[in-house]
């Protein structure tokens, strides 16, 4: 209605009905729930990605580190000008090449030191020897910076940490007095290692006339003593381990893993776990076997 040039408000204008309000509120709640669900999903995905990235980074690191450490197992070069020669080099050369993988009772000054096959799927212990510049911790053990000596390295798991400890093989054999950091506290190589298993690839024994240096079988540490008696040599080391990723990822069901010759292993928690495995060919031992007289 127009009166005196002005438009009066309509008497029929209305607000929202209660039905419209309820529909609007319901739609708002649905949208809010969807946003919350998306945020929660993004957080779960982020935690999973972080756990996956950390486990992959840890796995790559430890495999590369162990391969680098173990590759020189059994190495001994009497002609190396940097080799410290204060002991009988010919005797030491024979000992190192015939004991590339150390087992208990190899050393008079530490009869318990050696590679061990754990029972009931427990973590194995690996001990190897070689001519080197430093032990696995980076210690010189009293030798000069440019000197090489008989290095013995031990790898084991303690409190879910893969650790290493280094020794002077000459001290272990009773040929000299310990110096520097020989046999001191172990260094942690990697945290969150839940399982550590080792197998040893052995060559054919001396009586077979097989001097190829190829591994014909993989055995556990408790079988190495008998293989030595037969004239076999360790020419490869196979390692498998399970690493737990960082973060709060929750995995259900928990995956199980088959590590080498061991029974199926199921981790105790619901984190993200990954298994890594590698085989290290001991080229120095292969060459030693190939040069063996038949």
C-alpha positions, 0 to 999 in steps of 0.5 A: 500500500502506498500512502503519501508517497511511502511504501508501508511494510507488508502485513504478510512478512514472516521469519524462519519456521521451526522446521527450517531452523531444525533443518539448518541446525541439522545441516550445520551439525553434519558439516561440523562432524565432517570437518572434525572427522577430516581433521581426526583422519588427517592427524591419524594419517600424519602420525602414520606417515611420520612413523613410516618415514622414521622406520624407513630412515632407521632401516636404511641407516642400520643396514648401510652401517652394518654392511659397511662394518661387516664387509671387511670381516676377516681382512688381514694384510701383513704387507700393509705399511700401516699395520702395527707389527709389535706381535707375530704378524704371521701368527695373527694373520692365520688367527684372524683369517681362521676366526673371522666370526668370533665364537666363545672360547676363542680368546683367553682373556674373554672366554665368553665373548663371541657370537651367540645364537639366542634361544626361543627367538631371542636376539642374537649376538654377532662378533667379528674380527678384522684388521682395521683403523678403529673399532666400531665406536671409532676408538683407536684403543691406544694405537697411533692415528695412522696405525692399523691393528686387530679389531674385534667388534661385538653387536648386540641388542639391549633394552631395544637398542642395537649396540656395538662394543670394540676390542683390541684382539691382541689384548683379548689374545693376551699379547698386550695390555689394554690401552685407551677405551678397550672394552668400555661401555657400548655405543648405541647404533640404533634405538627401537630395534625389537629383534636381531637375528644372524645366520652365517653362510659357510663354504664347502669344507676343505675335503670337497675340493670346492674352492669357489668360496660360495656359501653352500649353507647358512647356519646358526652361531652354535653350529660354527664350532663344528663347521670349523672342525670340518674345515669350512669358513664363514664367507657371508653373514645374513642379518634380519631385524625389526625396527619400530617407527617413532610416533603414535601410530596405532596398527591393528592387527599387529603384523607378524614377521619371519626372520631368517630361521626363527619362528614367526615373531609378533611385536608386543605393541601396536606401533608401526614395525618394519623388517629389514634383511641383508646378506653381506658377502665377505670378500676377504674370506672368499678370496682366502678360500679360493687361495686354499691349497687342495 
